[in-house]
Structures are given as structure tokens and as C-alpha cells.
Amino acid sequence: MVKKIDGTLFADMIISGANNLCNQKSIVDNLNVFPVPDGDTGTNMSLTISAAVKEVEANRTKSVYDISKILATATLRGARGNSGVILSQLMRGINKGLSGDKEADLSVVAGAFKTAADTAYRAVMKPTEGTILTVARETAEEAEKLANEKLDALEFFEKIVAAANASLAKTQFILPQLKQAGVVDAGGKGLVCILEGALEVLKTGEIIPLDESEPLLKTQSAAKDADVDIKFQYCTEFLINKKAKNVDVFKFKSTIEYYGDCMLVIDDDDVVKVHIHTNTPNLVIGEALRLGELINIKIDNMRYQHEEKLITKDDKKNSEKETAFVCVAAGSGIKKAFIDLGVDHIIEGGQTMNPSTDDILSAIDFVNAKNVFVFPNNKNIILAAEQAKNLSDKNVIVIPTKSIPQAVSALLAYDEDLSLDDNKNAMCEVIEGIKSIQITCAVRDSNLDGKEIKTGDILGIVDGEIMVVGKKNDDVLISALDKVTDSDTGIITVFCGEEIDDKNMAKLKNKLEKKYSDCDVTVMHGNQPIYSYIASAE
């Protein structure tokens, strides 16, 4: 009869729990309600806890506290996605609850469960019930009730796992979307998998073996510079003070678009902001002078800048920048656009490929700057970015961008003459005004808010909500744009996915310019996976 948990037993329980979750990660992934290619809760949680397994295994003879500290540190750095971050916070709470013990009796273990749940709740700005948080809290409450009963470890954990399963079953009746889909919460299921794996060690004395037929995804390499082919050499930016309010900005835009790419022309009352990559900045400036006086002219040789970025870390030690920018992105066109906007480092990732806290931290450490702005560009990466911020010695500012268009607008809002706080406020303000659209294919049958969705349907997602369901990419995009554009909309930008060729891109551009004739329409190659189109209206 085991009454106390020592380091070796605790290590075996963690390894068994991690293996059990890895073996069932596909089941957990498939519990995701949203019918888009994002079924990654099981994968993210598996990658998070598996980041600790080797180190835990190598230190099995240490104290239960030392094992918990190793577990907390490794999961903190290996955390992926919101579910992974919450899991890492649960492990951090367990470490705090074990407070230096060589071995832990069941009352201490019960207290550690409580500290774990409290820590996870505090880590989330707006905790949602009916999720992994609820399962953790109600399991901890049961543990506290059992703490003073005369139970051995096996009896204690059997009751704990039963309570966790009961809590998990209730999640589908707490969150309407779970009830509608008839499933339990994916994160809660992942936590139960870990607890059930741990219980198996107490039952049999054996660690659940890892099923090699369920391999974990390979982790993305942290922070890579995009390998770009620079077709247009000069990044040209300036402001035009209009000589008259009725100058023809549309004609100017239509003229200069043939001089380069990555063009943005923003008409704002008395001022026009211009950004373009071109081999003939003189021609662009000549056209601009027809509209008024030019100020804040900035022309950078991007080929030279790209070569400069290839210098070694040793060379960079003596050239520390004041401020740098790090973005999470996928797709060569999107990466190129970000680098053209001044981003110093790209972390490969996004939907279905959430980078870990350590990936983001490595990117922050790599850029040679005192202050680093981080753009997660996905709601499931923001918490990992915040954890990386807390681990870094640098001054890190996380801009909570949930989409690529938000990041583009935030970068355009950056003003080197403003303070860091003022820039952060300006960026956060501007992203609130961006309507982001993503066009993708449904990967499972579903019924959300009365919308009957079948596998293969085209989905128009506006700011995270499925607003349009159809059969053709272009039609769904236009329907989604119709929902977010009005008389105040002045700019529409579209990044085309990897499957959209030049011919179809030109057709789309023609359609959009005819339908939204009062807007500046930019359509460019994004080459992103998952989404046929990523678009914005502002």
C-alpha cells in the first residue's frame, strides 16, 4: 500500500500520463468543435508534456519536488497553443504546491492539485468554464475532500480520476457549442488522459508504452529568416500632403502599381501614405508630386538589407538595435511582406503549427535588439508569446494580433519617433479596427449557430466567427467582404493562398475592383497553407 509519492513514482506517473495522452492525441484533436483545420488541442498538449519526458526520465531518482520543478520548467518552455500553456501552468502550480518535499503524502498532493488549478486560472485573462480549467478545478476540489480520508495512493487516484471524468462529462452541458456538437471539451479530455495514464502506474506498476504509430509532429525550427527572391530592390515610403482635397488618389494608385509590388496606398483626409517596392522610385515619386508635397521620404535598398541580415551573431554583438520585430507567419508571400515592412525575424507557424514558448523565446533572443515587439497572429499563440515575454531578459512587447492583416496594420502604425508605450497603444488601437477574413475548407461535418456545414464546404470566417458557408472560394470571400464593408471602408487587402495561381488572382482582383470601386484593392501572393484567402477591410 503506497501512502506517499516519491520522485521515482512521480516520474513514472508523469511519463505514463504523457504516453497515454500521446497515444490518444488524435481522439483529443477530433473533439475540436470548429470545422476548420485546427484540430490541434491533443497535438499541442502532447508536444507540451513530451518536452519534459526525457528530462524527467533522466532524473527519476531525484525528489518529488525536483521532478516537479523539471516538469514545470520544461513544459513552460515547450508549451504550444492555449491548451499547452494552460497545461504548463498546471504543472507550475503542482511544483509550487509540492514546496521542496522529498516525497509527498496525499494531503500534500491534494494541496498541489489545488495550487495547480489556481495557477492555471490566474494565467488566463478571462477564464471560461466548461474547459480544461473546470476539469482541473473540480478535480482539485475532490482531492481536497479526500485528503484526510484514510486512503492509499491507488484508492486516492482512482477517486480523483473518477471525479475528473465526471467533470469532463459535464463540460458539454456548460458550453453551448459543445452541447450542440455533442462532444466534451478537448483540453479537459487531454488532462483526463494524463491522469488516467498516471493511475495505470499505481494499478499495475507499469508505464503505459508510447504507441509509435501515433508520432508527434516534428517541431518547427525556431525563428528563421525568410529566404526571399528580391525582385524589386527599393522599399519606398513617404507621405503626400495633398495640394487639394479632390486630387485623384485612385489614378495615382492605378499608375504606380505597375512600377512594383507590395503596394499600399492609404488615403487619409489631407494625407496619403505610400508604401511600394520598386526598381524605379524616381517614377513613383514623380507621380506622387502631382498630388502634393512629399514628406518623410524613406528609400531602403532591400537587397543590401537582406545581405546585412546574414551576418553572424558575433558580428551582430557590436550592432545592437534599439527595437526589433518578430512575427509568426506561414507562406513565402506573407513572410516577404513582413520582412518588407521591417520585420527582423519570422517564426514559421500559425494555424495547425503553433510554435512553442521556447520557439518564440529563441526568436526574441536571436534578434539583436533591446526592445522586441512580438506579433503572434493567431489567438492560439498569444499565451505562448506572453510566456516567452516573461522568460526573456529583454523588454518584450506582445501585440495581441489574431490575424495576418492585424499585424500588417500594426506594423504600418509603428512610428519610430514615438515611445514604446505610445507605439504599443497605437498598434493595439489600430488592430481593433481591422476586420479580418479567412477563407478555408471545412474538415468535418458540423452545425454551428444554425449553419449546416458539410466536409468540403468553403467557410468564410470573419474575426474568428464562421459567417458564410458556400461552395466557391471567390463567392464566399465576396460574401464575407459584403458583411464587413460599408461606406467608410477605404482599403481591401487580400493574400492569396498557395493553390491560387496568377490567372485566378488576376480574375479575383478584377472582380473586387469592380464591386468595391470606391476602395483601394490590393491582391497579392501570400502562398499560405490552410487558407485560400486571408483578407482585411479597413
C-alpha angles and dihedrals in degrees: 000000000000113000099166135042114228128190096267094049092045091050091051091049092051093048092048091048092049092049092048091052092047090051091052100036093112090055090051092046091053092057090072106117100205108090094220126103095274104102092138108122094102092042093049094047091046093051090046097054094035088060086072102041100087093047092046090049091051092053101043094131094059126097122283088249093052091049091050091050091052089048093049094048096045095047091046091058095037096048115133126187126349093294091052092049091050090048090051090051090052089054090047089053092050089053091052091047094053090055103190099320120155088207130001131224119214095265089057090047089051090051090050090054089053093048090048093054092045092050093050093049091051091051093061118072094210109020114208121211118224091050139093087290092063092048091050093047097047091045089052091049090054090048091055091051090052096044097094098039118105097251133141120229094265094052091044094052094043089059091043092053091046089053091048092052091048090051091047092052090055094054092081089061094048100053114052093213091056092048091049091051093041095232138117125241113287096216092048089051090052091054091049089052090056093048092047090051090051091049091054090066090056091047100046107010087237132112114234104250120239113253104229090199088072099059120185117243115265110256118245116250109255120255115343129184109238114252099229135181104222106215097165112043108197125066101208123193133167145138124244119212099208116236088209134011093237098055112138104254092165092058090048091052093047090052101048096043087080091057096067147322142270087053122176121178114180116189108203113172106276096003134062118201114208131194123170140149110227145152090220109051088160091066092048091050091047091057091045093055088064087067100047147283120342124224136170092028112185124177118178128185101230095190089058091045091051091052089049090055090060094067116117126261090251090057090048095057091083096045106057113169124220095228136015136180128225123189136185110223146144127206127060094243093052092046090051091050091052094048089049088054090056103268110157100199137019122207109207108235149075132139111026088359105072111176117228127247087254092053090055092043090051090053091050091050092046098057110082100230141110094223124039128192113204123201111193094184093198129070090227092060101048095086092050089051090051090051090051089051091055091050097048126092090211127085101263123189115194113203104201097229114167097187143029094251091055090054092048091053092044092053091049089052093056113113117189090206092063127081121258091254093049091049091049091051092046092049094047090049095050095049089056089064096051119100107207123201128192124188116201144144124266112245097193141025112264146156115219123174091338094312112128107214126190128194108272096027116134113244127205108205117193116192091335097314125106103239103160134036119189148132105253129056097222094046092050092047092052092046090051091048090051088059095054105033126086139155090292095055111109107163133047119182126184129189111199120219128240093269096055112097129203094264095054091042090056091048091052092049090052092050094049095046091052095046097041099035093156092058133078103243122200121182118181142161113272096164088202122159124232096023122072088197136013110191142170138197123201 
